[in-house]
Amino acid sequence: MGAWSARHRKTAVFGWLLFVVLAAYLGGVHGATKVTDAEQMPGQVAQAAKILDDAGIKSPAGETVLVQSRTLTADDPSFKAVVEQVGAAVRATGKAGELHSPYETGAVSGDKHSALIQFTVKGEDRETAVANVPAVMDAVTAVQKQHPELLVEEFGEASAGKWFNEQFSDDFARAEWTAVPLALGILLVAFGALVAAVLPVVLALTAFVAASGLVALSSGLLHTSNDASSVMLLVGLAVGVDYCLFYLRREREERAAGHDAETALRIAAATSGRAVLVSGITVVVAMAGMFLTGIATFKAMSFATILVVITAVLGSLTVLPALLSLLGDRVEKGRIPFLHRLRRGTNEGSRFWNAVLTPVLRHPLAAAGLATAVLLAIAAPMLTMHTANLTFQQQLPKDNTLVAVSQRIQDAFPGSPSPATVVVRAKDISSPEMTQALADLQSEALATGRMHGPTSLTVHAAQNVATVDIPLYGTGNDTASAEALKVLREQVVPATVGRIAGAEAPVTGSTASSVDFNKQMSGSMLPVFGFVVAFAFLLMLCSFRSLSIAVTAVLLNLLSVGAAYGVLTLVFQHGIGASLIGTDGVGAVESWIPLFLFVILFGLSMDYHVFVVSRIKEAYDRGLPTGAAVAHGIRTTAGVVTSAAVIMVGVFAVFGTLSMQVMKQMGVGLAVAVLIDATVIRAVLLPAVMSLLGDRNWYLPRWLHWLPRLEGETPAAAPAGTGAHRGRDEHELVG
């Protein structure tokens, strides 16, 4: 691929540009089809969503207005006047649906100082409701300004959705505008030249643009999501830059060793190009494991990531060698004097890695034992990990206005902020038996003491469907709420509406979503983990034709993932060190984060493993003893791995600074794992273990000799008379 691209430079470059533009244009014209509620969630939640979808019933976005006073009670005429004024103002917008006064529903707090006005926002779907809610929010704010002696505040699904939409857009834009300059800055330091630094960033961005178009174009067959776009940017930028960095640094190194441009490019293609291909395939296979979850959001994230990785690999193996052939040594143009001299003139980097590597190779057993103990200690907190679908209050910063309002509502009206909803479908929803059963459902739910009023019944006679909203005690994703849901599903529903022949009555809601999602995740963990580990093992086995290398790769990756889990639990669940990244411990890790991190980290970790071990294998194949080959491979890749790791950590850390808790958890988890992987794993544990194994590193049982040979070519020796030159430049490039 590299040779063809070098011979057909214009075809490769303009073909790539045409591909990017065409993919982006067609994707934009087609538009993105998003996953539906029925697709997103498993279990009874999906059943409930399907019943409502089949009946053409759109769940209206519920909103509440809290009217609260420290001195007045709800019976006071002044208090009642404000409640009536809020109702009139909301109705006057024309954007509100059914509105219920607290004096009708009994939504008055026990101390009589708080009342809830409940209504829905018009809109056939959630997006329309979100678009309509600003007018309602303005009306409520106007009433608040007229009555500063009371609190008049709005909270609900539409107002929360509005905040999430705006924040997601702001965060996504901030991630783009922060991550790209950060990657460029790191590459400037790594290369000391503007052209060499810009190339990987441009190729990564064009790969992301093209993949985004392809995702939109194929979303009619496999629906996509906003989360998929975030993950695609995150992974696409990281791997795209890394792949180009590996290729470009190797080509520059071979040129510095005295090879002509064509030979240097061929060697880079045969070595780093192969490492990029193997790494890309590993990431693709690992991400494919997410399809086994059966959840549409995971499928969307998996598919988007697979497309961006394939696109990044394709660009690195075709347009990059074409550009390098076209530019030649002009890739070093735009040298930044200070940075270029720093990179060439000092050996601080190599001295550092030599200082780390020398004792590791001298005492491999002690180094391996110490590194393993440290990683196990970091991973230990994961034994206490609690996962849940984070509530609205947990997702947002504590100083957020909506969080404060929802907390005041929670304090005045204890119980889950989002009720459980029983969706009932029957042959005749208006029959006397079903009417009585629906009444019994509400009364028996309250009689358990685990649920509270006010309950709400909506009957859609034409569709033979009814919905019953029943608030649960608890915070929404704690033990109290989970137990209340269990009682509702297993006792109350079967004893009431469940007794009617032909009736269906799945229970949905935020608590139900969390419980069902966690159950699905727990059931998916073993198949996904097994799939990813097995295929990663097979890829390493075929790539290096070594049982030891394959086993080592899997075990080392499991250690780095375990350490990331430990840090996540410590920071986000227990709150230790959370203030350093501008957050607080929320008592749980988002349900999908552990599985997502495992899959993506297992793929990304192979970047460094394949790159480093490939270099060690090259040295071994040239005749160096295993110990010397390990030292050579680590030293000659240290600078590249450091640069690549800093870029990945930097990009992932940007997501750790975003507002939403789930983005923080994803960013911090990835950043920590990559940092550990590039330092403790690759610089200490890998060389120590390979030194201990010696020639057993290359062990392949005879019964496995049938495996296909995917090994790379052995690079050509440096031209005669360039040995000293090569040794000097290799040493400098490590720095």
N, C-alpha and C positions, 0 to 999 in steps of 0.2 A: 504493500500500500504506500509505503514511504517512497519507494523508487518510482512508482507510477506517478505519484503526486509531484515529485521533483522533476520528472520528464514532461509533465503536462501541467505546468504551474498555472497558467491562465485558466485552463479548464477547471482545475481544482478550486481556485480562488473565486472565480466568477460563478462557478456552479454552486459553491457554498453560499455566496451572497444571494443568488437566485432562490435557492432552497429556503433560506431564512425569510426573505421578503414574501415569497409565495405562501409559506406556512403561516406567517403572521397575518397576511391579508385574508387568506381563506378562513382562518380561525376567527378573525374579526367579523367577517361576513356571516359566518355560520352562527356565531354566538355560543356561549357556554350554557349547557343544560345542567342545572344543579340537582343534587340528590334530594329526594322527597323525604318527608317525615317517616313514612312507612318503610323506606329503605334504610334510614339512618339507624333505627333502633331494633333490637331483637325482642323475642318473647311476647308477652301480652301487650307491651307498648306498640309493637308493630301490628299485632292483630287489631288493636283499637284504632290505629291510624288507618288501616285498610278498610275497616267497617265504615269509618267516616268518609274516606275517599270514595268508596263504592257508592255510598248514599249521596255523594255530592255535597256533604255538609262541611262547611269550613268553620273551624273553631274560631270564634271571634277573639280578638286580642283583648283580654281583660285589663282594666285600669281601676285604680282606687285613688281617692283623694282623702288624705288624713286631715281632719280638723281637730285641733288639740289646743287646750287651754290649761294653764296652771291654776287659774282661779275659778273660771266658770265651769259649770257642768253642762252636760248635754240637754238638761231640762230647762236651762236658762233661756229666756226669749232672745237674748243677744246671740247666744251660741246657735240657736235654731235659725235665726235670721241669716247668719253666715253660711250655714249648711244650705239653706234655700237659695242664697245668692250664688253659691258655687254650682248648684244644680242648674240654675237658670243660665249661668255663663257657659257651662259645658254644652247644654242643649242648643244655645244660640249659635255655636260654631257650625252646627250642621254636620259635624264629623263624628258625633257620638251615637251609639245605638241605645240599647236598653239601659236606663239609669234607675238605680234603686236607692232610695233614701235610707239612711241608717235607722230611721224611725219605723220603716217598713220591715227591714230585714233583721233588726235587733243587733246590728253591728255597732254596739256601743260598749266601750270598755267597762270592766268591773268597777273602776273608780269613778266612772261617769265623766271623765275629763277628756275622753277621746271618742271620735266617731269616724266611721268609714263610709264614704259615698262610693258606690260601686257602679261601674258602667262598662260598656264595650266600645271599642273604636271601630268605625265602619271600615270595611275593606274585605274583598273576597279572599285575599291572601295576606300573609304576614307583611309582605313588602308594602302593600297598599296601606295597611293599618299604620305602619311606621311612617309612611309619607303623610298620613292624615293627622298624626298625633301632635305635631308642633303647634297647630292652631289651638288644640285643647290645652296644651301646656301653657301657652301664652295667656289663655283665658283664666286659668287657675292662678298664674303668677300675678295677673292684674288684681284678682280678689285679695291675694296675700298682701299686696302693696296697700290696699285700702284698709286692711285690718292687721297692722303690725303687732297688735296685742295678742293675736292668736297665731298658731302655726297652721298654714294651709299649704299642703305639699302633695304632689302627685307621684305615684309609682305604679308600674304595671308592665305588662309584656311589651306593649308598643313603645313606651318611653325607654324601657331598658334596651329594646331592639334598636331604637334610634341611636342610643349611646354606643352600643356595640358596633353598629355599622360605621359610625363616624370614627370611633377609636381604631377599628380594624384598618380603615383606610389611612388614617394618620400614622399608625404604627408601621403599616406596610411601606408607606412612603419613606418614613424615617429609617427603616431597615435598609431600603434600597440606597438612600442618599448617604448612609453612614457606612454600610458594609463595602460598597464599591470603592470609595476613596481610601478606606482603611486597607483593603487588599492591594490597591495600587501603591500606597505608601510603603507597605511591607516589601512588595516586589522591587520598588526603587532601592530600598536598602539592600535587598538580596542581590540585585544585578548591578546596581550603580549606574544604570543606563536607562534612559526614558523609553526607547523603542522596545527593548527586551522586557521592560516592566509592563508596558501597555498591552503587548501581544496577548498574554494569558487572560487579562481582564476583558479585553474586547472579544476574544473567542468564547469565554465563559458567558458573557452577556448575550452574544448572538445565539449561543446554544440555548440559553434560557428563553429568549424571544421566540425562537423556532419551536421549542418544545411547548411553550404556552399556546401557540397557534395550533399545534397538533393535538393538544389536550382538548381545546375547544372544539376542534373539528371532529374529534371522535367522541365527544361528550353525549352525542345522541345515542350511542351504543353503550357507553359506560359513563354514567353521570359523574360530574366533578363537584368540587366544593371550594369554599374560601380557604379552608385549612390546606387543601392540596396545593393551592397557589403559593402559600407561605412556605410550605415544605419544599416545593420545587425551587423557589428562589434560594432557600437556605442551602439545600444540597447541590443545586446546579452551580451556584457561584463557588462553593467550596471545592467540589470535585473538578469542575471545569478549570479552575486556576491551578489546582494541584497537578492534574494530568499534563497540562501545558508546561508547568514548571519542571516536572520530571524530564520531559522530552527535551525542552530547551536547554536545561542545565547539562544534560548528557552530551548534546550536540556541541555546546560551547567547550565542554571539557575535552572532547576528542579533538576539536580544532586546536585547543591549547597544547595538546599532546603531540601535535605535529602532523596530524592527518589532513589530507586535502578535504575540501568542502563536501565532495560527493561521498567519500569514505566515511567522514564524520557523521553525515546524515544517515548513511546506511547502518552504521553501528548504533546510532541513537534509535533508529527504527527497530532494529533487531533486539535491542535490550530494553530501553525505557518504553519504546512503543509496545513491546510485548507485555511489559509489566502493567502498562495502562490498560491494555486489552483484558488481561486476566483480572485486574482490579475491577474494571467496569463490569465484566461478566459476573463477578462475585457479588457486587452491589445489586445488580439486576436480579440475580437468583435469590439473594437475601430478601429484597423488597417483595418479590413474588410470594414469599411466605405469608404476607399480610392478606392475600386473597383467601387464605384458609380461615380467617376470622368470620367470613360471611357477612360482614358489616360494610355497607356501601361507602361510608366515609373512609374506612381503611382501604378499600379497593381503589377509591379515587386517589388517595395519597400515594398508594403503591404504584398505580399506573402512571401518575404524573412524574414521580421520581424515576421510574424506569425509563420513561421517554426522555427526560432531561439528561440522565446518565448516558443513555445510548447516543443521544445527540452530541454530548460533550466528548465521548470517546471517538465518535465519527469525525468531529472537527479536529481533535488532537492528532488523529492518524492520517488525515488527508490534507486539510487546508494548512495546518501548522507546518508540516514538512515542505509544502509548496511555498509558503511564505519565507521559510528559512532558506530555501534554495534561491528564491527570488532576491532576498536581502543579502545573503551571504554574511560577511563580517560587518555589514552595515547595521546588523541587529544591535551592535554595540554603540550605535549613534546616540547622540543626546546624553553623553556621559555627564554625570553630575560630579564635578571634580572631587569634592570632599568624600562623598560616598564611594566613588570608584576607587580612590586611593586607599580608603579605609578597608575596602574589601580585598584589594590586591596587596596592600602594603603591610598588613599586620597578620599575625597568626593567632589572634585571641580566640577565635572560634575553635581552631584545631587544638590549641593548648587546653581549652576547657574540656573538649571531648576526650582528649588524651588523658587528662587528669581523672576523668570519670572511668574511662575504659581500662586504663592500666591496672588499677587495683581489682577491677572486676575480672579481668582475664588472669590475674595472678592468683586470686582467691575465688574461683567461680562458685564453689559450694557455699561459702559464707555469703557471697553476694546474692545468689539465688534464694537462699534461706531468708535473708533479711528483706529482700524485695517482696517475696511472697508473703511474709509476715505483715509487712506494712500494708500491702494491698488487701489482705484478709481483714486487717483491723479497720481499714477504711470502709470495706464492704459490710462489716458486721451490723451496722444499723439497719440494713435492708431486711433483717429478720423481723423487725418491728413495723415494716411498711404497711400502711393502710391506704387502700385506693378507693376513690369515689368520684362520681361526677360532681365536680365542684359547683357549689351554689353560686348564685349571682353575687352574694356578699363576699364569697371567697375568691371569686375571679377578679374582682376590682380592687384597687387600692382603698385602704380603710378611710382615707380622707375624701373619697368620692362622695358627691352630694346624694346620688341615688342610693348608695350604700347606707348613708346616714338616715335617709327617709325610711328605707326598708327596715332598718334596725329599730327605728322608733315605732313602726307599725308592729314589728315583732314583739317589742317590749310591752306595748299596749294590748296586743291581741296574741298571746302566746300560742305557738303552734307553727307548723310548717308554713312558710310564706306562700307556697303553691299547693293547692289541695290535690288530693287524689281524685281522679275522674273515672267513674265506672261507666263504660260505654255499653249499653244494652241493646241488642238486636233481637227481635222476636217476630213470630208469625203475625201477631196482632198486638202491637204495643199499647193499644187503647182498651184491651179486654179488661173486664173486672178483675180477673186473677192477676194480670200483670200490674194493673194500677195499684192493687193492694200490696203486691210484692215490692214495688218501687217505694211505697210508703214504709213498708217493713224494713227495707234496706236502710233507709235513713234513720229510723228510730233505733234499730238494733246496732247500727254503727255507733251512735251516740251512747248507747247503753254499755258498750264495752269499756268506756272510760279512756280509750286510747285515741279517740277522735272527738272533734268538737264542732259546734255550729258556728255560723249558720251554714246549713247544707243548701244546695241549689239543684232543682230538677228542671230539665228542659226536655220536652217531648216533641219529636218530629214525627207526627202521626203519618204523614204521607210516605215517609221512608221506613216506618216501623222501627225507629231508632230513638233511644232516650239517653241522655247524659246526666249523671248525678255527681255533683262536686261535693266532696267530703273532706274538710281540712283535717290533717293529721297533727298530733302533738309531736314536738321535736323540731329540729332545725331544718329538716328536709333530707339530710343524708347522714344523720346520726343513728345510733342504735334504737332510740325511742321511735323515730319515724319508720325505720325498717321493720320493727316489731309490729307497729300499728298497721303497716301495709300487709304484713303476713297475716294478721288477724282478719283484715278486710278481705283478702283474697281467699284464704283457706277456711274461714268460718262464716263471716257475715254474708258474702256473696252466694256461696253454695246453699246457705240456709234460707235465702230469700228469692231473688230473681233466678238463681241457678236451679231452682226446683221446677221452674216452668219448662215444660217440654219444648225442645227446639230453640230455646233461648241461648244466646251467647252473651257473656258479660266480662270481657277483659278489663283490667284496671290499668290506667295510664296515669301520667303526671310526672313531675320532676323526680320524686322519690322512687317511683316505679321505674323510671328511665335509668336511674343510678343503679338500682338493684339488678335489673335485667341486664344492663350493660356489663356490670361486674361479673355476673354469672356467665355471660357469653365470653368475656375475657378470660375468666378462669378456665373455661372449657377449651378455649383456643390456645392457651399458652403451650401446652405440651405438644400438640401437632405442629404449631408454628416453630417452636424451639427445635423440635426434632428435624423438621424439614430444613431449616436454615443451617443447623450444625452439620447435618448429613451431607448436604450439597456443597457447603464450604469445604468440608473435609475431602470430598471427592475431587473438587476443583484443585485443591492444593496437592492432592495425591497425583493427579494427572499432570499438573503443571511442573512439579519438581521430581516426579517419580521417586518419592521417598515417603515411607510410612511415618518416619520420625518427624519430618517437617510438617506433615499434615496434622498429626496429633498435637505437636507443639503449637501450631497456629491456632487450633481450636481452643486449647487450654489457656493460652495467653489472652485470647480475645474474651473468653469467659471471665477471666480475672479483671480485665479493664471494664467490662460491662458491670460486673458485681460492684466494683469500686464506685462507678457512676451512680448505681442504685443507692449505695450507702450514703453518698453525699446528698442526693436528692431527698432521701428520708430525713437526714439530719437537718438540712436547711429548711425545706418546705413543709415538712410534717412537724418537726420538733422546734423549728424556729432558730436553731443555733447558727449564728452567722447570717441570718436572713437580712438583718438591717444593713449589711454591707452592700447588698444589691437592691436596696430600697423596697423591701417587702417584709412580710411577717410570716411566721409559721401559721399555716391554715389547718393543721391537723390531718391533712391527707394529701396524697399525690393523685393527680388527675388519672382516671381509670386507664386511659389508652396510652399514657406516656411510657410505662415500663416496657410494654410489648413493642411500641414504636421505637424506643431507644435501642432495644436489643437487636431488632432487625436492621436498623440503619447503621448502628455502630459495628455490627458484625461485618457489614459490607464495607464501611469506610475504613475500618482497622486494617483490612487487607491491602489498602493502598500502600501503607508503610511496610507491611510485612512482605508483600510481594516484591516491592522495590528493593528493600534491604537484602532479603534472602536471595533474590536474583543476582545481586552484585557479589554476594558471598559465593554463590554457585559458579559464577563466571571465574572468580579467582581460583576456586577449587579445580574447575575443569582445565585451567591453564597450568595446573601442576602444583599449586601452593598446598601445603599441608592444611588440614581443617582449621587448626588454631590460627595460623597466619591468615587464612582466607577470611575467617570471622573478623579478625582485627582490621584487615584491609577493607572488607565490605562495610563495616560499621563506620570506619574513619572516612571513607570516600563518599558515603551517603549522608553523613551527619549534618552537613550544611544544608543540603537539599531538604532532608526530613525536617530540620529545624524551621526552615523558611515555610515549608508547606504546613507544618503544624501550627505555626504562629498565625498564618492566614486563616486556617480552619477555626482555631480557637477564637480569633478576632471576630470572624463572621458570626460564629455561633453565639459569642458573648454579646453581640449587638442585640440579638433576640432576647437575651437575658435582661436587657434594660427596658424592654417594652412594658406597656401598662398591664396587659392581661396576664394573670397568673399562669395560665397554661403555656403561653409563649415564654415566660420566664423559666418555667420548669424544663421545657424542651431545650431552650438555648443553653442553660446552665448545665444540664445533663450531658448534652453533646460536647460542650466546651471542656468540661472536666474529664470526660472519657478520652477525648483526643489528646489532651494535655498529658494525662497519665500514660496513654498508649505511646506517645512519641518520646517520653522521657524514661519513666521507670521500666516500661515494657521493652521498648526497642533499644535503649541505651544500657540497661542493666540486666534485666531478666533474660532477654533473648540471647545476648552474647554469652552470658553465664551458662545457660542451659545448653547452648550449642557447643561450648567449650567442654562441658562435662560429658556430652555425648560423643564428641570426637568423630571418628569415621562412621559411627552408628547413625549420624545425621542422615546419611545417604542410603540407609538400609531399605531395601525393597524385597519382600519375600518372592521366591521364585514363582509362586502361584499367582503373583500379580504382574508378572512380566508382560502379560498380554495387553496391559494398559496402553492406550495410544500415547505416542510421544508428542508432547506439547512443549518440549524444552526449546529455549531460544538458541540462537547461533552464538558461538564463541567469538567475541570481537577480534578483529585483526590486531596484530601486534603493532606497536608504534613504529614509524619509519626509523630506519637505522640512523644512529647518531642523534636521536632525539630523546634518549633515555633520561639524561639529566634534566632536560627541559621539561619532559613530561612529569618527572617526579616533583619538580619545583611547582609546576602549575597545579598538579593534583593537590598538593599541600595547601596552596593558596586558595583553591576553589572550595576546600572544606571550610576555610575561614569565611 
